[in-house]
Amino acid sequence: MVAFAAMLSAPARVDAQAARSKGVRERAVAAWSRGDFDTAETLFNEALEGGGLNRADTLDVYVHLGSTRAVLGKKDAALVAFRQAALIEPTFKTPTEAGKKASLLADSAKKQQASLGRLELMATFPKRVPAGKTFDVPVRMDPTFSAILTKVAISVTDRLSDRTYSSDQPAGPEMSFMVPGKLVTGETSLAVRLVGLDGRDNELVATEGRVAVEGGKSPGDAVLAPADDKPKRSFWQTPWPYVLGGVALAAGGGALYYFVLRPSDQIAVTGIKVQ
């Protein structure tokens, strides 16, 4: 029980980390909006260093950081930030108020990054799995980019009960995540999300999938009521006046300063959480 409690503490720390960094990012955007670009640059950097940003916020910070540096005349530093943004999202746009100089630098960074390829996680999600059985989610990525990510994390949510499972492991060209059988119950589907993180736990890449538990419903299948040819009864002739509840809720699933090289065959799984 002590070990289990310790495993639950890591996500709580990550949530607090994310909240702090998000607050810093908001202050940075406010500084940008009022034209205080020196302060904005410092705060955008601070948000990245604080870590824990989701993919959208990480992208936004890099785009604004590059734009801020462009306005300040820091061409080379702006290109670095824009290349990081292009790695996350090749079609990103600079803020209109950043001007033509920032836009041109961003276009140059996009071309440079495109020549190196695209960062992506290629996961194989099983369509259906037997209830009560563990299953694996294999993940591959270009070896060129596995050195950029520090780790890859998985989160699995039971869409009916909202029970969750999460774990992570060091990034590598080939990985595999095991989902425990106690989360795989009948009559449900699982939302699975994989994210690639930098050394500060900022999200750089993500992919999602749905897995149906055998005996339950396939993800996305519509539930159609069968045709009823029987004579209709009035409400008071049915059991409904005696039913007080019964509503089923289904919850859906929806930096790059660290080039860490490690042996691809050394895998350590950490940060496991089951609720």
C-alpha positions in Angstrom: 0.0 0.0 0.0 2.9 2.3 0.8 4.4 1.7 -2.6 1.1 2.2 -4.3 0.7 5.6 -2.6 4.1 6.6 -3.7 3.3 5.9 -7.3 0.2 8.1 -7.1 2.3 11.1 -5.9 4.1 11.6 -9.2 1.1 12.6 -11.2 0.1 15.1 -8.5 3.5 16.7 -8.7 3.2 16.9 -12.5 -0.2 18.6 -12.2 1.3 21.2 -9.9 4.2 21.7 -12.2 1.9 22.2 -15.2 -0.3 24.7 -13.3 2.8 26.8 -12.4 4.2 26.8 -15.9 0.8 27.6 -17.4 0.6 30.6 -15.1 4.0 31.8 -16.2 3.0 31.3 -19.9 -0.1 33.5 -19.3 2.1 36.2 -17.8 4.5 36.0 -20.8 1.6 36.4 -23.2 0.4 39.4 -21.2 3.9 41.0 -21.5 3.9 40.3 -25.2 0.5 41.9 -25.6 1.6 45.1 -23.9 4.8 45.2 -25.9 7.2 44.4 -23.1 9.3 42.0 -25.2 12.3 41.6 -23.0 10.1 40.5 -20.1 8.1 38.3 -22.5 11.2 36.5 -23.7 12.3 35.8 -20.1 8.9 34.5 -19.1 8.5 32.3 -22.1 11.8 30.7 -21.4 10.8 30.3 -17.7 7.6 28.5 -18.8 9.6 26.0 -20.8 12.0 25.4 -18.0 9.2 25.0 -15.5 7.9 22.1 -17.6 4.7 20.1 -17.6 3.1 22.0 -20.5 0.6 20.2 -22.8 1.4 20.0 -26.5 -0.7 23.0 -27.5 0.9 25.2 -24.8 4.4 24.0 -25.6 3.8 24.9 -29.3 2.4 28.3 -28.3 5.4 29.1 -26.1 7.9 28.3 -28.8 6.0 30.3 -31.5 5.7 33.3 -29.2 9.3 32.9 -28.1 10.5 32.9 -31.7 8.3 35.9 -32.5 9.5 37.8 -29.5 13.2 37.2 -30.5 12.4 38.3 -34.0 11.0 41.6 -32.8 14.0 42.0 -30.6 16.3 41.5 -33.6 17.7 38.1 -32.3 17.6 36.3 -35.6 19.5 33.2 -34.8 17.8 32.7 -31.5 14.4 33.2 -33.2 15.2 30.5 -35.7 16.1 28.0 -32.9 12.7 28.6 -31.3 10.8 28.4 -34.6 12.6 25.1 -35.5 11.3 23.6 -32.2 7.8 24.9 -33.1 8.1 23.3 -36.5 9.1 20.0 -35.0 5.9 20.0 -33.0 3.6 21.4 -35.7 5.0 21.9 -39.2 2.2 24.3 -40.2 2.3 26.6 -37.2 1.5 30.3 -37.8 3.1 33.3 -36.2 1.0 36.0 -34.5 -0.1 38.7 -36.9 1.3 41.4 -34.7 4.8 39.8 -34.9 5.2 41.3 -38.4 6.7 40.1 -41.6 10.2 39.6 -40.2 8.9 36.9 -37.8 6.8 35.3 -40.5 9.8 35.0 -42.9 12.1 33.6 -40.2 9.3 31.1 -39.3 9.1 30.0 -43.0 12.8 29.5 -43.1 12.7 27.4 -39.9 9.9 25.2 -41.3 11.9 24.4 -44.4 14.9 23.5 -42.4 12.9 21.2 -40.1 11.0 19.6 -43.0 14.3 18.4 -44.5 14.9 16.4 -41.3 11.5 14.7 -41.2 8.6 14.8 -38.8 8.4 13.8 -35.1 5.7 11.3 -34.6 4.7 8.3 -32.5 3.6 5.3 -34.5 1.5 3.2 -32.2 -0.5 0.0 -32.9 -3.7 0.0 -31.0 -5.6 -3.4 -30.8 -9.2 -3.0 -32.0 -10.6 -5.4 -29.4 -9.2 -7.2 -26.3 -10.6 -9.9 -24.0 -12.0 -8.7 -20.7 -9.7 -9.2 -17.8 -6.6 -9.7 -19.9 -3.5 -7.5 -20.2 -2.6 -6.2 -23.6 0.4 -4.4 -25.2 0.6 -1.2 -27.2 3.7 -1.3 -29.4 5.2 2.1 -30.3 7.8 3.0 -32.9 9.5 6.2 -33.8 12.3 7.5 -36.1 15.6 6.8 -34.3 16.7 10.4 -35.2 14.0 11.8 -33.0 14.1 9.2 -30.2 17.2 11.1 -28.9 15.2 14.3 -28.7 12.5 13.0 -26.4 13.4 12.0 -22.9 10.4 9.7 -22.3 7.1 8.5 -23.7 4.1 8.2 -21.4 0.8 6.3 -21.8 -2.6 7.1 -20.2 -5.6 4.8 -20.5 -9.1 5.7 -19.4 -12.1 3.5 -19.0 -14.7 5.5 -20.8 -17.6 4.3 -18.6 -16.1 4.3 -15.1 -13.4 7.0 -15.6 -10.8 4.7 -14.0 -7.3 5.5 -15.4 -3.9 3.9 -15.7 -0.7 5.7 -16.6 3.0 4.8 -17.0 6.1 6.0 -18.8 9.5 4.8 -20.0 12.6 6.2 -21.6 12.1 7.1 -25.3 13.6 4.8 -27.9 13.1 3.7 -31.5 10.9 0.7 -30.3 8.9 0.6 -27.1 5.9 -1.4 -25.8 3.5 -0.5 -23.0 1.5 -3.1 -21.1 -2.0 -2.2 -19.9 -3.1 -4.2 -16.8 -6.0 -6.6 -17.0 -7.8 -5.0 -14.0 -8.5 -2.0 -16.1 -9.9 -4.1 -19.0 -13.4 -4.8 -17.8 -16.4 -5.9 -19.9 -18.9 -3.7 -21.6 -16.7 -0.7 -22.1 -14.1 0.9 -24.4 -10.7 2.4 -23.5 -9.3 5.7 -24.6 -5.5 5.4 -25.0 -3.2 8.4 -25.3 0.6 8.4 -25.8 2.8 11.5 -25.5 6.4 12.2 -26.1 8.0 14.4 -23.4 11.2 16.5 -23.3 13.4 16.7 -20.2 11.1 19.1 -18.4 7.9 17.0 -19.1 6.7 19.3 -21.8 4.6 17.5 -24.4 6.1 17.5 -27.9 4.1 14.9 -29.7 0.9 12.8 -29.1 -1.2 10.1 -30.6 -4.5 8.6 -29.5 -6.6 5.5 -30.1 -9.6 3.6 -28.9 -9.8 -0.1 -27.8 -13.0 -2.1 -27.3 -13.2 -4.7 -24.6 -14.4 -8.0 -26.0 -18.1 -8.4 -25.2 -18.6 -4.6 -25.1 -19.2 -2.1 -27.8 -16.7 -1.1 -30.5 -15.5 2.5 -30.2 -17.6 4.9 -32.1 -20.4 2.4 -32.8 -23.8 3.9 -32.7 -26.3 2.2 -30.4 -29.6 1.9 -32.3 -32.9 0.9 -30.6 -34.7 -2.1 -32.2 -37.9 -1.4 -33.9 -40.9 -1.9 -31.6 -44.1 -3.2 -33.3 -45.9 -3.7 -30.0 -48.9 -1.5 -29.1 -47.7 1.5 -27.1 -48.5 1.6 -23.4 -49.0 4.8 -21.4 -46.2 6.0 -19.2 -48.1 4.9 -16.0 -48.4 1.3 -17.4 -44.7 1.0 -17.6 -42.0 0.4 -14.9 -40.6 3.9 -15.4 -42.5 5.7 -12.6 -40.5 3.4 -10.2 -37.1 4.0 -11.7 -35.2 6.9 -10.0 -31.9 6.8 -11.8 -29.8 4.9 -14.3 -27.8 7.3 -16.4 -24.6 6.0 -17.9 -22.0 8.6 -18.5 -19.2 8.0 -21.0 -16.1 10.2 -20.8 -14.1 10.4 -24.0 -10.4 10.9 -24.4 -10.2 13.9 -26.3 12.7 21.6 -25.2 14.0 20.2 -27.4 17.1 21.4 -25.6 17.6 17.9 -24.4 19.3 15.5 -26.8 19.8 12.5 -24.5 21.3 9.3 -26.0 20.8 6.0 -24.2 21.0 2.2 -25.1 17.8 1.3 -26.9 17.6 -2.1 -25.0 17.5 -0.5 -21.6 13.9 -0.1 -20.6 12.7 1.1 -17.2 9.0 1.7 -16.5 8.2 4.3 -14.0 5.4 6.6 -12.8 2.6 4.0 -12.8 -0.8 5.1 -11.7 -4.1 3.2 -11.5 -7.3 4.7 -10.1 
